[in-house]
Amino acid sequence: MSDGNVVTVAKVEAYLDITRRARAKATPLVESGTTEADHLAVMLRMADDYASDAAHFARQGDLVRAFGAINYAHAWIDAGVKIGYLDGHGDDVLFTLP
């Protein structure tokens, strides 16, 4: 089995870092007080909650759940960029750009 098929502490930590960087880089494109801003707030809350869950699972040694949760967290951020609620600033490493 190759290392690409094993969830390790290092892999989880790397994905946590990537998601932290994506969360910090993505900036809102929607106007405050709009329905879109409300939707974005929900999306970012989901991202933050999943990232928190991932860190918790990693501390508990549950690396499979940690890896799953951090990927969900990043997906919420990436979705915000993809639908135009967040600006990914042209970063095609951290985001799937529109």
Order of alpha helices (4+ residues) and beta strands (2+ residues): alpha-beta-alpha-alpha-beta
